[in-house]
Amino acid sequence: MGLTDITDRVARACAEAGRDPSEVTLVAVSKVQPLDRVEAVLEQGHRVFGENKVQEAAGKWPDFRARFDGIKLHLVGPLQSNKTRQAMELFDAIHSVDRPKIANTIARIAQEIGHCPDLFVQVNTGEEDQKAGVLPDQADAFIAECRDLDLPVRGLMCIPPVDETPSLHFALLAKVAARNGLAGLSMGMSADFEEAIALGATHVRVGSAIFGERDYG
């Protein structure tokens, strides 16, 4: 495992799906990873990274950005409304827009600071109580609400239930995106990103397969 292995697998999955590899962005999810592992991946030339928590990203990335050009940061974890301003100043994309309160907060701050990261609406495709995301039957209305606020919604994101076939959830997400004219599909992680690419993923979020297992100790 490692960055080279994963980029090779992404390229193979694209070839099998008849897709151009440039259509798929590999987001290296560096949450809870030691700085030396992250630096090693930066040294290999990778520049797109994902973090789950605003606070952790704020402590990690300003230093790296001072040393490495062209870093793009994606927030792939839930966004608390009191962290919205900090997230918008730190991240190039937010994958977890999932409720009107967050959408309105982002819109207000975007007006104040004059810019807004690319946004993905998180859809709770498995309708799981413990998981964030708008329910599939409410997604169209929420996307319209975000557009009415002039938010730059680029696509949708999902995290399938661990005990279900992920491809069913990827297909559902792609269907919701297509009928709303959205090109971006943030779906697929270490265990299932090839399936996600076959079903149209534009952003795959891979962590442990690049960096090694996380130590939450």
Phi, psi and omega per residue, in radians:
M1 nan 2.883 -3.123
G2 2.471 3.080 -3.047
L3 -1.043 -0.810 -3.082
T4 -1.079 -0.758 3.118
D5 -1.040 -0.781 -3.092
I6 -1.213 -0.724 3.119
T7 -1.133 -0.620 3.064
D8 -1.110 -0.752 -3.137
R9 -1.168 -0.661 3.066
V10 -1.058 -0.804 -3.131
A11 -1.082 -0.731 3.124
R12 -1.131 -0.757 3.138
A13 -1.096 -0.668 3.095
C14 -1.128 -0.774 -3.140
A15 -1.057 -0.764 -3.133
E16 -1.135 -0.549 -3.133
A17 -1.562 0.005 -3.112
G18 1.182 0.590 -3.108
R19 -2.010 2.697 3.068
D20 -1.412 2.221 3.139
P21 -0.983 -0.423 3.130
S22 -1.176 -0.237 3.118
E23 -1.386 -0.202 -3.042
V24 -2.043 2.126 3.099
T25 -1.682 2.171 3.067
L26 -1.534 1.966 3.101
V27 -1.670 1.928 -3.137
A28 -1.434 1.895 -3.023
V29 -1.475 1.904 -2.960
S30 -1.791 0.280 -3.130
K31 -1.035 2.429 3.076
V32 1.015 0.292 3.120
Q33 -1.627 2.496 3.090
P34 -1.066 2.579 -3.078
L35 -1.029 -0.581 -3.112
D36 -1.177 -0.586 3.087
R37 -1.185 -0.726 3.127
V38 -1.124 -0.753 -3.137
E39 -1.086 -0.662 3.134
A40 -1.073 -0.684 3.129
V41 -1.246 -0.654 3.036
L42 -1.070 -0.736 -3.137
E43 -1.087 -0.489 3.108
Q44 -1.379 -0.071 3.052
G45 1.789 -0.033 3.137
H46 -1.321 2.520 -3.033
R47 -2.293 -0.069 -3.099
V48 -1.925 2.068 -3.035
F49 -2.253 2.671 3.109
G50 -2.100 2.499 3.059
E51 -2.281 2.626 -3.138
N52 -1.596 -0.499 -3.034
K53 -2.204 2.358 -3.124
V54 -1.058 -0.766 -3.068
Q55 -1.080 -0.795 -3.138
E56 -1.108 -0.743 -3.135
A57 -1.097 -0.688 -3.114
A58 -1.134 -0.521 3.133
G59 -1.448 -0.287 -2.981
K60 -1.861 -0.753 -2.850
W61 -1.558 -0.502 3.104
P62 -0.971 -0.712 3.127
D63 -1.128 -0.797 3.127
F64 -1.097 -0.694 -3.129
R65 -1.138 -0.511 3.107
A66 -1.232 -0.411 -3.058
R67 -1.824 -0.444 -3.083
F68 -2.176 2.246 3.131
D69 -1.375 2.644 2.905
G70 1.392 0.273 -3.141
I71 -1.220 2.342 3.029
K72 -2.047 2.214 -3.094
L73 -1.932 2.327 3.132
H74 -2.070 2.230 3.015
L75 -1.488 2.019 -3.093
V76 -1.912 -0.062 3.097
G77 -1.782 3.060 -3.105
P78 -1.088 2.551 -3.118
L79 -1.920 2.129 3.047
Q80 -1.485 2.504 -3.045
S81 -1.084 -0.546 -3.133
N82 -1.315 -0.125 3.097
K83 -1.869 0.111 -2.998
T84 -1.105 -0.824 -3.101
R85 -1.061 -0.817 3.138
Q86 -1.063 -0.721 3.133
A87 -1.102 -0.730 -3.100
M88 -1.196 -0.470 3.114
E89 -1.444 -0.372 -3.017
L90 -1.750 -0.657 -2.969
F91 -1.777 2.583 3.049
D92 -1.533 -0.381 3.120
A93 -2.603 2.537 3.086
I94 -2.151 2.120 -3.024
H95 -1.706 0.077 -2.926
S96 -2.214 0.680 3.055
V97 -1.356 2.054 -2.933
D98 -2.470 0.087 -3.129
R99 -2.792 2.699 -3.082
P100 -0.984 -0.650 -3.102
K101 -1.052 -0.778 3.135
I102 -1.166 -0.745 -3.136
A103 -1.038 -0.776 -3.140
N104 -1.171 -0.677 3.117
T105 -1.135 -0.772 3.113
I106 -1.064 -0.770 -3.118
A107 -1.083 -0.729 -3.129
R108 -1.143 -0.787 -3.106
I109 -1.214 -0.629 3.104
A110 -1.027 -0.690 3.093
Q111 -1.103 -0.685 -3.087
E112 -1.261 -0.716 -3.016
I113 -1.716 -0.171 3.024
G114 1.412 0.187 3.040
H115 -2.714 2.882 -3.134
C116 -2.569 2.383 3.046
P117 -1.110 2.838 2.957
D118 -1.113 2.469 -3.057
L119 -2.091 2.491 2.999
F120 -2.132 2.354 3.068
V121 -1.499 2.197 3.110
Q122 -1.465 2.215 3.135
V123 -1.942 2.216 3.130
N124 -1.478 1.355 -2.996
T125 -1.095 -0.475 3.132
G126 -1.581 0.014 -3.126
E127 0.863 0.806 -3.112
E128 -1.544 2.308 -3.084
D129 -1.040 -0.648 -3.023
Q130 -1.483 -0.053 -3.017
K131 -1.889 2.513 3.092
A132 -1.277 2.937 3.080
G133 2.103 2.612 3.095
V134 -1.354 2.515 3.140
L135 -1.207 2.591 -3.065
P136 -0.939 -0.680 -3.086
D137 -1.350 -0.106 3.085
Q138 -1.910 0.000 -3.030
A139 -1.136 -0.786 -3.094
D140 -1.010 -0.782 -3.105
A141 -1.156 -0.687 -3.120
F142 -1.229 -0.682 3.080
I143 -1.050 -0.757 3.120
A144 -1.087 -0.691 3.121
E145 -1.087 -0.761 3.123
C146 -1.105 -0.708 3.134
R147 -1.176 -0.603 3.088
D148 -1.115 -0.435 3.102
L149 -1.538 0.107 -3.106
D150 1.099 0.531 3.125
L151 -1.454 2.463 -3.122
P152 -1.382 1.305 3.126
V153 -1.350 2.004 -3.087
R154 -1.699 -0.364 -3.081
G155 3.107 -2.843 -3.091
L156 -2.183 2.747 3.096
M157 -2.330 2.561 3.006
C158 -2.530 2.770 3.002
I159 -2.234 1.764 -3.082
P160 -1.082 2.689 3.035
P161 -1.022 2.516 -3.056
V162 -1.148 -0.443 -3.036
D163 -1.801 0.290 3.130
E164 -2.171 2.757 3.119
T165 -1.119 2.039 -3.041
P166 -1.102 -0.554 -3.056
S167 -1.055 -0.541 3.102
L168 -1.110 -0.669 -3.126
H169 -1.305 -0.655 3.091
F170 -1.114 -0.718 3.141
A171 -1.140 -0.701 3.108
L172 -1.098 -0.779 -3.131
L173 -1.088 -0.745 -3.140
A174 -1.083 -0.645 -3.141
K175 -1.163 -0.770 3.121
V176 -1.112 -0.725 3.133
A177 -1.100 -0.792 -3.078
A178 -1.068 -0.758 -3.078
R179 -1.301 -0.223 3.070
N180 -1.831 0.148 3.089
G181 1.140 0.582 -3.127
L182 -1.847 2.290 -3.079
A183 -1.523 -0.486 -2.999
G184 -1.469 2.340 3.070
L185 -2.332 1.822 3.103
S186 -1.629 1.719 -3.077
M187 -2.756 2.573 -3.100
G188 1.785 2.269 3.107
M189 -2.243 -2.902 -3.004
S190 -0.864 -0.721 -3.012
A191 -1.462 -0.303 -2.953
D192 -2.481 0.325 -3.032
F193 -1.179 -0.478 3.115
E194 -1.145 -0.730 3.072
E195 -1.071 -0.698 -3.125
A196 -1.120 -0.722 3.120
I197 -1.100 -0.715 3.119
A198 -1.053 -0.481 -3.094
L199 -1.804 0.248 2.963
G200 1.853 0.143 -3.133
A201 -0.946 2.389 3.013
T202 -1.841 -0.316 3.102
H203 -2.391 2.114 3.043
V204 -1.958 2.423 -2.996
R205 -1.915 1.761 -3.015
V206 -2.073 2.183 -3.111
G207 -2.005 -1.403 -2.995
S208 -1.061 -0.530 3.137
A209 -1.197 -0.341 3.072
I210 -1.652 -0.840 -2.964
F211 -1.664 -0.325 -2.959
G212 1.777 2.909 -3.084
E213 -1.062 2.477 3.109
R214 -1.358 2.532 3.044
D215 -1.913 1.850 -3.121
Y216 -1.504 0.051 -3.067
G217 -0.939 nan nan
